[in-house]
Amino acid sequence: MPVACIPHAMRETAGGSERVRVSGDNVRKIIQELELRYPGLKGRLMKDDLLQKGVAVAVDGKIVHRGLYEPVSQESEIHFFPALGGG
């Protein structure tokens, strides 16, 4: 079962959990499962059915570009964190 890693700033919404095993075969389904367990967490990650601006997702150590549609395997580790910008 995939593991979702909850960023420090969102752990209060997730009952203090840092790592959570969740079911799902893409990032969207992972977030939906997290919302069922921790109401309000989805609103921290998504807005208007898209990832929140300023939220990046990494699956298995790689930043994803397909966003919510990025597939995950049963062994995947998913990280949500503030996106960094610069120039």
C-alpha positions in Angstrom: 0.0 0.0 0.0 1.4 3.5 -0.9 2.7 5.7 1.9 1.8 9.4 2.0 4.2 11.7 3.8 2.5 14.6 5.4 4.4 17.9 5.5 5.0 19.4 9.0 2.8 22.3 8.4 -0.2 20.0 7.6 0.3 17.4 10.4 -2.1 19.2 12.8 -4.9 18.6 10.2 -3.7 14.9 9.9 -3.8 14.3 13.7 -0.1 14.6 13.9 0.6 11.8 11.5 3.9 12.0 9.5 3.5 8.9 7.3 0.2 7.3 6.4 -0.5 4.1 4.4 -3.3 4.8 2.0 -4.9 3.0 -0.9 -5.0 4.6 -4.4 -3.4 4.2 -7.8 -2.8 7.9 -8.5 -2.2 11.1 -6.6 -5.8 12.2 -6.7 -7.0 9.0 -5.1 -4.3 9.2 -2.5 -5.6 12.7 -1.6 -9.2 11.5 -1.5 -8.3 8.7 0.9 -6.4 11.2 3.1 -9.5 13.4 3.2 -11.6 10.5 4.3 -9.3 9.9 7.3 -8.4 13.5 8.0 -11.2 15.9 6.9 -9.8 19.3 5.8 -6.5 17.9 4.5 -7.7 17.9 0.9 -8.4 21.7 1.2 -4.8 22.2 2.1 -3.6 20.2 -1.0 -6.3 21.0 -3.6 -8.5 23.8 -4.8 -11.1 23.7 -7.5 -10.1 20.1 -8.3 -6.5 21.1 -8.9 -3.4 21.0 -6.8 -3.1 24.2 -4.7 -0.7 26.8 -6.1 2.5 26.4 -4.1 2.1 22.7 -3.5 4.4 20.3 -5.2 4.2 16.5 -5.3 7.0 13.9 -5.4 6.4 10.3 -6.1 9.3 7.9 -5.3 11.7 10.8 -5.0 10.8 12.6 -8.3 8.8 15.8 -8.7 5.7 14.9 -10.8 4.5 16.9 -13.7 1.2 15.1 -14.3 -0.1 16.3 -10.9 -3.2 14.6 -9.7 -3.0 12.0 -12.5 0.5 10.8 -11.7 0.2 7.0 -11.1 1.5 5.4 -7.9 2.4 1.8 -7.2 1.7 -0.2 -4.1 5.3 0.5 -3.0 5.3 4.2 -3.8 6.1 7.0 -1.3 4.3 10.3 -2.0 5.5 13.6 -0.6 3.6 16.8 -0.5 5.6 20.0 0.1 5.6 23.7 -0.6 6.8 24.4 -4.2 10.0 26.4 -4.4 10.5 29.1 -7.0 13.3 31.3 -7.9 15.0 33.0 -10.7 
